[in-house]
Amino acid sequence: IMNYYGKGKVRITLVTKNDPYKPHPHDLVGKDCRDGYYEAEFGQERRPL
């Protein structure tokens, strides 16, 4: 998304590399990660998307 200012949300998860894509057996871990995926909200107060 270019030149968009406003609220947004991103969710990232791991999938297998071959089609058909399936959930990967490993989970993401770290800040803003829960239940195996990363999720964060963005907006004008944080930074533009």
mmCIF file as gemmi writes it, N, C-alpha and C atoms, coordinates in Angstrom:
data_model
loop_
_atom_site.group_PDB
_atom_site.id
_atom_site.type_symbol
_atom_site.label_atom_id
_atom_site.label_alt_id
_atom_site.label_comp_id
_atom_site.label_asym_id
_atom_site.label_entity_id
_atom_site.label_seq_id
_atom_site.pdbx_PDB_ins_code
_atom_site.Cartn_x
_atom_site.Cartn_y
_atom_site.Cartn_z
_atom_site.occupancy
_atom_site.B_iso_or_equiv
_atom_site.pdbx_formal_charge
_atom_site.auth_seq_id
_atom_site.auth_asym_id
_atom_site.pdbx_PDB_model_num
ATOM 1 N N . ILE Axp A 1 ? 0.862 -1.162 0 1 0 ? 1 A 1
ATOM 2 C CA . ILE Axp A 1 ? 0 0 0 1 0 ? 1 A 1
ATOM 3 C C . ILE Axp A 1 ? 0.903 1.217 0 1 0 ? 1 A 1
ATOM 4 N N . MET Axp A 2 ? 0.74 2.079 -0.965 1 0 ? 2 A 1
ATOM 5 C CA . MET Axp A 2 ? 1.573 3.271 -1.053 1 0 ? 2 A 1
ATOM 6 C C . MET Axp A 2 ? 0.724 4.509 -0.839 1 0 ? 2 A 1
ATOM 7 N N . ASN Axp A 3 ? 1.297 5.475 -0.122 1 0 ? 3 A 1
ATOM 8 C CA . ASN Axp A 3 ? 0.672 6.773 0.119 1 0 ? 3 A 1
ATOM 9 C C . ASN Axp A 3 ? -0.659 6.663 0.844 1 0 ? 3 A 1
ATOM 10 N N . TYR Axp A 4 ? -0.808 5.657 1.693 1 0 ? 4 A 1
ATOM 11 C CA . TYR Axp A 4 ? -2.01 5.507 2.504 1 0 ? 4 A 1
ATOM 12 C C . TYR Axp A 4 ? -1.691 5.959 3.914 1 0 ? 4 A 1
ATOM 13 N N . TYR Axp A 5 ? -2.497 6.833 4.449 1 0 ? 5 A 1
ATOM 14 C CA . TYR Axp A 5 ? -2.357 7.275 5.827 1 0 ? 5 A 1
ATOM 15 C C . TYR Axp A 5 ? -3.651 6.962 6.549 1 0 ? 5 A 1
ATOM 16 N N . GLY Axp A 6 ? -3.55 6.219 7.611 1 0 ? 6 A 1
ATOM 17 C CA . GLY Axp A 6 ? -4.722 5.839 8.379 1 0 ? 6 A 1
ATOM 18 C C . GLY Axp A 6 ? -4.433 4.56 9.131 1 0 ? 6 A 1
ATOM 19 N N . LYS Axp A 7 ? -5.475 3.998 9.701 1 0 ? 7 A 1
ATOM 20 C CA . LYS Axp A 7 ? -5.316 2.779 10.483 1 0 ? 7 A 1
ATOM 21 C C . LYS Axp A 7 ? -5.224 1.561 9.579 1 0 ? 7 A 1
ATOM 22 N N . GLY Axp A 8 ? -4.492 0.58 10.045 1 0 ? 8 A 1
ATOM 23 C CA . GLY Axp A 8 ? -4.371 -0.681 9.325 1 0 ? 8 A 1
ATOM 24 C C . GLY Axp A 8 ? -3.907 -1.767 10.274 1 0 ? 8 A 1
ATOM 25 N N . LYS Axp A 9 ? -4.037 -2.986 9.847 1 0 ? 9 A 1
ATOM 26 C CA . LYS Axp A 9 ? -3.615 -4.126 10.659 1 0 ? 9 A 1
ATOM 27 C C . LYS Axp A 9 ? -2.916 -5.119 9.749 1 0 ? 9 A 1
ATOM 28 N N . VAL Axp A 10 ? -1.837 -5.702 10.254 1 0 ? 10 A 1
ATOM 29 C CA . VAL Axp A 10 ? -1.115 -6.718 9.504 1 0 ? 10 A 1
ATOM 30 C C . VAL Axp A 10 ? -1.081 -7.994 10.344 1 0 ? 10 A 1
ATOM 31 N N . ARG Axp A 11 ? -1.275 -9.125 9.681 1 0 ? 11 A 1
ATOM 32 C CA . ARG Axp A 11 ? -1.18 -10.432 10.343 1 0 ? 11 A 1
ATOM 33 C C . ARG Axp A 11 ? -0.298 -11.313 9.47 1 0 ? 11 A 1
ATOM 34 N N . ILE Axp A 12 ? 0.736 -11.897 10.087 1 0 ? 12 A 1
ATOM 35 C CA . ILE Axp A 12 ? 1.693 -12.729 9.368 1 0 ? 12 A 1
ATOM 36 C C . ILE Axp A 12 ? 1.756 -14.092 10.042 1 0 ? 12 A 1
ATOM 37 N N . THR Axp A 13 ? 1.729 -15.139 9.236 1 0 ? 13 A 1
ATOM 38 C CA . THR Axp A 13 ? 1.843 -16.499 9.743 1 0 ? 13 A 1
ATOM 39 C C . THR Axp A 13 ? 2.724 -17.304 8.793 1 0 ? 13 A 1
ATOM 40 N N . LEU Axp A 14 ? 3.212 -18.419 9.258 1 0 ? 14 A 1
ATOM 41 C CA . LEU Axp A 14 ? 4.057 -19.283 8.432 1 0 ? 14 A 1
ATOM 42 C C . LEU Axp A 14 ? 3.205 -20.29 7.675 1 0 ? 14 A 1
ATOM 43 N N . VAL Axp A 15 ? 3.557 -20.507 6.403 1 0 ? 15 A 1
ATOM 44 C CA . VAL Axp A 15 ? 2.901 -21.525 5.583 1 0 ? 15 A 1
ATOM 45 C C . VAL Axp A 15 ? 3.975 -22.331 4.866 1 0 ? 15 A 1
ATOM 46 N N . THR Axp A 16 ? 3.61 -23.504 4.377 1 0 ? 16 A 1
ATOM 47 C CA . THR Axp A 16 ? 4.55 -24.324 3.619 1 0 ? 16 A 1
ATOM 48 C C . THR Axp A 16 ? 4.868 -23.643 2.294 1 0 ? 16 A 1
ATOM 49 N N . LYS Axp A 17 ? 6.012 -23.992 1.692 1 0 ? 17 A 1
ATOM 50 C CA . LYS Axp A 17 ? 6.439 -23.299 0.474 1 0 ? 17 A 1
ATOM 51 C C . LYS Axp A 17 ? 5.809 -23.844 -0.797 1 0 ? 17 A 1
ATOM 52 N N . ASN Axp A 18 ? 5.217 -25.015 -0.755 1 0 ? 18 A 1
ATOM 53 C CA . ASN Axp A 18 ? 4.655 -25.622 -1.965 1 0 ? 18 A 1
ATOM 54 C C . ASN Axp A 18 ? 3.138 -25.503 -1.999 1 0 ? 18 A 1
ATOM 55 N N . ASP Axp A 19 ? 2.625 -25.346 -3.21 1 0 ? 19 A 1
ATOM 56 C CA . ASP Axp A 19 ? 1.188 -25.274 -3.441 1 0 ? 19 A 1
ATOM 57 C C . ASP Axp A 19 ? 0.603 -26.679 -3.355 1 0 ? 19 A 1
ATOM 58 N N . PRO Axp A 20 ? -0.462 -26.95 -2.687 1 0 ? 20 A 1
ATOM 59 C CA . PRO Axp A 20 ? -1.32 -26.015 -1.956 1 0 ? 20 A 1
ATOM 60 C C . PRO Axp A 20 ? -0.684 -25.641 -0.616 1 0 ? 20 A 1
ATOM 61 N N . TYR Axp A 21 ? -0.75 -24.354 -0.268 1 0 ? 21 A 1
ATOM 62 C CA . TYR Axp A 21 ? -0.13 -23.852 0.949 1 0 ? 21 A 1
ATOM 63 C C . TYR Axp A 21 ? -0.913 -24.322 2.167 1 0 ? 21 A 1
ATOM 64 N N . LYS Axp A 22 ? -0.165 -24.783 3.156 1 0 ? 22 A 1
ATOM 65 C CA . LYS Axp A 22 ? -0.76 -25.289 4.392 1 0 ? 22 A 1
ATOM 66 C C . LYS Axp A 22 ? -0.071 -24.618 5.57 1 0 ? 22 A 1
ATOM 67 N N . PRO Axp A 23 ? -0.712 -24.588 6.728 1 0 ? 23 A 1
ATOM 68 C CA . PRO Axp A 23 ? -0.04 -24.03 7.911 1 0 ? 23 A 1
ATOM 69 C C . PRO Axp A 23 ? 1.269 -24.771 8.185 1 0 ? 23 A 1
ATOM 70 N N . HIS Axp A 24 ? 2.317 -24.023 8.466 1 0 ? 24 A 1
ATOM 71 C CA . HIS Axp A 24 ? 3.631 -24.595 8.761 1 0 ? 24 A 1
ATOM 72 C C . HIS Axp A 24 ? 3.617 -25.161 10.18 1 0 ? 24 A 1
ATOM 73 N N . PRO Axp A 25 ? 4.344 -26.261 10.419 1 0 ? 25 A 1
ATOM 74 C CA . PRO Axp A 25 ? 4.343 -26.845 11.765 1 0 ? 25 A 1
ATOM 75 C C . PRO Axp A 25 ? 5.042 -25.982 12.819 1 0 ? 25 A 1
ATOM 76 N N . HIS Axp A 26 ? 5.887 -25.025 12.407 1 0 ? 26 A 1
ATOM 77 C CA . HIS Axp A 26 ? 6.557 -24.137 13.358 1 0 ? 26 A 1
ATOM 78 C C . HIS Axp A 26 ? 5.73 -22.874 13.539 1 0 ? 26 A 1
ATOM 79 N N . ASP Axp A 27 ? 5.85 -22.262 14.702 1 0 ? 27 A 1
ATOM 80 C CA . ASP Axp A 27 ? 5.12 -21.033 15.011 1 0 ? 27 A 1
ATOM 81 C C . ASP Axp A 27 ? 6.07 -19.853 15.098 1 0 ? 27 A 1
ATOM 82 N N . LEU Axp A 28 ? 5.557 -18.664 14.8 1 0 ? 28 A 1
ATOM 83 C CA . LEU Axp A 28 ? 6.309 -17.443 15.026 1 0 ? 28 A 1
ATOM 84 C C . LEU Axp A 28 ? 6.298 -17.136 16.516 1 0 ? 28 A 1
ATOM 85 N N . VAL Axp A 29 ? 7.424 -16.634 17.028 1 0 ? 29 A 1
ATOM 86 C CA . VAL Axp A 29 ? 7.521 -16.242 18.433 1 0 ? 29 A 1
ATOM 87 C C . VAL Axp A 29 ? 8.199 -14.887 18.506 1 0 ? 29 A 1
ATOM 88 N N . GLY Axp A 30 ? 7.875 -14.101 19.512 1 0 ? 30 A 1
ATOM 89 C CA . GLY Axp A 30 ? 8.493 -12.806 19.705 1 0 ? 30 A 1
ATOM 90 C C . GLY Axp A 30 ? 7.456 -11.749 20.023 1 0 ? 30 A 1
ATOM 91 N N . LYS Axp A 31 ? 7.909 -10.491 19.991 1 0 ? 31 A 1
ATOM 92 C CA . LYS Axp A 31 ? 7.03 -9.364 20.298 1 0 ? 31 A 1
ATOM 93 C C . LYS Axp A 31 ? 5.859 -9.336 19.321 1 0 ? 31 A 1
ATOM 94 N N . ASP Axp A 32 ? 4.672 -9.085 19.833 1 0 ? 32 A 1
ATOM 95 C CA . ASP Axp A 32 ? 3.427 -9.004 19.053 1 0 ? 32 A 1
ATOM 96 C C . ASP Axp A 32 ? 3.017 -10.343 18.448 1 0 ? 32 A 1
ATOM 97 N N . CYS Axp A 33 ? 3.666 -11.452 18.823 1 0 ? 33 A 1
ATOM 98 C CA . CYS Axp A 33 ? 3.278 -12.774 18.331 1 0 ? 33 A 1
ATOM 99 C C . CYS Axp A 33 ? 2.412 -13.459 19.374 1 0 ? 33 A 1
ATOM 100 N N . ARG Axp A 34 ? 1.392 -14.143 18.892 1 0 ? 34 A 1
ATOM 101 C CA . ARG Axp A 34 ? 0.566 -14.957 19.782 1 0 ? 34 A 1
ATOM 102 C C . ARG Axp A 34 ? -0.095 -16.045 18.956 1 0 ? 34 A 1
ATOM 103 N N . ASP Axp A 35 ? -0.257 -17.181 19.558 1 0 ? 35 A 1
ATOM 104 C CA . ASP Axp A 35 ? -0.878 -18.328 18.89 1 0 ? 35 A 1
ATOM 105 C C . ASP Axp A 35 ? -0.218 -18.655 17.553 1 0 ? 35 A 1
ATOM 106 N N . GLY Axp A 36 ? 1.093 -18.352 17.419 1 0 ? 36 A 1
ATOM 107 C CA . GLY Axp A 36 ? 1.834 -18.72 16.223 1 0 ? 36 A 1
ATOM 108 C C . GLY Axp A 36 ? 1.837 -17.713 15.096 1 0 ? 36 A 1
ATOM 109 N N . TYR Axp A 37 ? 1.195 -16.556 15.268 1 0 ? 37 A 1
ATOM 110 C CA . TYR Axp A 37 ? 1.216 -15.539 14.219 1 0 ? 37 A 1
ATOM 111 C C . TYR Axp A 37 ? 1.584 -14.179 14.795 1 0 ? 37 A 1
ATOM 112 N N . TYR Axp A 38 ? 2.047 -13.289 13.926 1 0 ? 38 A 1
ATOM 113 C CA . TYR Axp A 38 ? 2.394 -11.918 14.287 1 0 ? 38 A 1
ATOM 114 C C . TYR Axp A 38 ? 1.236 -11.035 13.884 1 0 ? 38 A 1
ATOM 115 N N . GLU Axp A 39 ? 0.853 -10.13 14.762 1 0 ? 39 A 1
ATOM 116 C CA . GLU Axp A 39 ? -0.221 -9.198 14.432 1 0 ? 39 A 1
ATOM 117 C C . GLU Axp A 39 ? 0.092 -7.851 15.055 1 0 ? 39 A 1
ATOM 118 N N . ALA Axp A 40 ? -0.056 -6.792 14.277 1 0 ? 40 A 1
ATOM 119 C CA . ALA Axp A 40 ? 0.185 -5.445 14.772 1 0 ? 40 A 1
ATOM 120 C C . ALA Axp A 40 ? -0.737 -4.472 14.054 1 0 ? 40 A 1
ATOM 121 N N . GLU Axp A 41 ? -1.114 -3.421 14.775 1 0 ? 41 A 1
ATOM 122 C CA . GLU Axp A 41 ? -1.921 -2.356 14.189 1 0 ? 41 A 1
ATOM 123 C C . GLU Axp A 41 ? -1.023 -1.158 13.923 1 0 ? 41 A 1
ATOM 124 N N . PHE Axp A 42 ? -1.298 -0.473 12.843 1 0 ? 42 A 1
ATOM 125 C CA . PHE Axp A 42 ? -0.536 0.7 12.46 1 0 ? 42 A 1
ATOM 126 C C . PHE Axp A 42 ? -1.496 1.853 12.233 1 0 ? 42 A 1
ATOM 127 N N . GLY Axp A 43 ? -0.977 3.057 12.343 1 0 ? 43 A 1
ATOM 128 C CA . GLY Axp A 43 ? -1.808 4.217 12.096 1 0 ? 43 A 1
ATOM 129 C C . GLY Axp A 43 ? -0.961 5.47 12.028 1 0 ? 43 A 1
ATOM 130 N N . GLN Axp A 44 ? -1.614 6.594 11.922 1 0 ? 44 A 1
ATOM 131 C CA . GLN Axp A 44 ? -0.908 7.863 11.785 1 0 ? 44 A 1
ATOM 132 C C . GLN Axp A 44 ? -0.013 8.141 12.978 1 0 ? 44 A 1
ATOM 133 N N . GLU Axp A 45 ? -0.426 7.7 14.172 1 0 ? 45 A 1
ATOM 134 C CA . GLU Axp A 45 ? 0.387 7.95 15.351 1 0 ? 45 A 1
ATOM 135 C C . GLU Axp A 45 ? 1.631 7.069 15.392 1 0 ? 45 A 1
ATOM 136 N N . ARG Axp A 46 ? 1.628 5.961 14.662 1 0 ? 46 A 1
ATOM 137 C CA . ARG Axp A 46 ? 2.778 5.048 14.68 1 0 ? 46 A 1
ATOM 138 C C . ARG Axp A 46 ? 3.66 5.263 13.454 1 0 ? 46 A 1
ATOM 139 N N . ARG Axp A 47 ? 3.109 5.117 12.273 1 0 ? 47 A 1
ATOM 140 C CA . ARG Axp A 47 ? 3.824 5.405 11.027 1 0 ? 47 A 1
ATOM 141 C C . ARG Axp A 47 ? 2.896 5.105 9.851 1 0 ? 47 A 1
ATOM 142 N N . PRO Axp A 48 ? 3.163 5.699 8.699 1 0 ? 48 A 1
ATOM 143 C CA . PRO Axp A 48 ? 2.319 5.407 7.526 1 0 ? 48 A 1
ATOM 144 C C . PRO Axp A 48 ? 2.604 4.021 6.986 1 0 ? 48 A 1
ATOM 145 N N . LEU Axp A 49 ? 1.591 3.418 6.375 1 0 ? 49 A 1
ATOM 146 C CA . LEU Axp A 49 ? 1.77 2.12 5.725 1 0 ? 49 A 1
ATOM 147 C C . LEU Axp A 49 ? 2.339 2.327 4.348 1 0 ? 49 A 1
